[in-house]
């Protein structure tokens, strides 16, 4: 959807130009409803020091989806050490708010 259409885009997409940066951790869910996993792969590929961590489940925002994602993010933030390229964290059943949103509606039968 183009919010300003038919006006020209003020900030058009372009290839990333990242040089001399520390390691960059890119996180994405394999089944993200807002940002396709292919987009995250493309971003990580354009950053020479970029590493993509894939959460093999659903959802947008995966930092605290599982112990695996949380440990990887914590290690990156404290030691600036991203996981190895190609690292995947397994999907886990949703908890809390996510579980309620993911559960099908129940019907009471009398």
C-alpha positions in Angstrom: 0.0 0.0 0.0 1.4 3.4 -1.0 0.4 5.9 1.7 1.3 9.0 -0.4 0.2 7.7 -3.8 0.2 9.2 -6.4 2.9 11.4 -4.9 6.6 10.4 -5.3 8.0 8.3 -2.4 10.1 10.4 -0.1 12.3 7.5 1.1 12.5 4.9 -1.6 14.0 1.5 -0.9 17.6 1.1 -1.8 20.4 -1.4 -1.3 21.9 -1.2 2.2 25.4 0.4 2.4 26.9 -0.8 5.7 30.6 -0.8 6.1 32.8 -1.0 9.2 29.9 -1.9 11.6 30.2 -4.4 14.4 28.3 -7.7 13.8 24.6 -7.0 13.1 22.0 -9.5 14.3 18.8 -9.7 12.2 15.9 -11.7 13.7 12.8 -12.9 11.9 10.1 -15.5 12.3 9.8 -18.0 9.5 6.0 -17.2 9.5 6.0 -13.5 10.3 2.6 -12.0 9.2 4.2 -8.5 8.9 7.6 -9.0 7.4 8.4 -11.8 5.1 11.3 -14.1 6.0 12.7 -13.5 2.5 13.0 -9.8 3.4 15.1 -10.6 6.4 17.3 -12.9 4.4 17.8 -10.1 1.9 18.7 -7.6 4.6 21.2 -9.9 6.3 22.7 -10.7 2.9 23.3 -7.0 2.2 25.2 -6.4 5.5 28.7 -7.8 5.3 28.7 -8.5 9.1 25.0 -9.4 9.3 23.7 -12.7 10.7 20.1 -13.8 10.4 18.6 -15.8 13.3 15.4 -17.5 12.2 12.7 -18.5 14.6 10.9 -21.4 13.0 7.5 -20.4 14.3 5.0 -17.6 13.8 4.7 -14.1 15.0 6.1 -10.6 14.6 8.9 -9.7 17.0 10.8 -12.8 18.1 13.3 -11.6 20.7 11.5 -13.4 23.6 9.6 -16.1 21.7 11.7 -18.9 23.2 14.7 -19.6 25.4 16.7 -20.0 22.2 15.9 -16.6 20.8 16.2 -14.9 24.2 19.6 -16.5 24.8 20.9 -15.5 21.4 19.7 -11.9 21.8 21.1 -11.6 25.3 24.5 -12.9 24.2 24.6 -10.5 21.3 23.6 -7.5 23.5 26.1 -8.3 26.2 29.1 -9.7 24.2 28.3 -8.5 20.6 28.5 -12.2 19.5 25.8 -13.2 17.1 24.9 -16.8 16.5 26.5 -18.7 13.7 25.1 -17.9 10.2 22.2 -20.2 9.4 21.1 -20.6 13.0 17.4 -21.5 13.6 15.6 -21.6 16.8 12.8 -24.2 17.0 9.2 -23.1 17.4 7.6 -23.4 20.8 3.9 -23.4 21.7 2.7 -19.8 22.4 2.1 -18.7 26.0 0.2 -15.9 27.6 -1.3 -13.3 25.3 -0.1 -15.1 22.1 -1.8 -18.4 23.2 -5.1 -16.6 23.7 -4.9 -14.9 20.3 -3.9 -18.2 18.6 -6.6 -20.4 20.2 -9.7 -21.0 18.1 -12.9 -19.7 19.5 -14.7 -22.2 21.7 -18.3 -22.9 21.4 -20.6 -23.9 24.3 -22.9 -26.8 23.4 -26.0 -27.1 25.5 
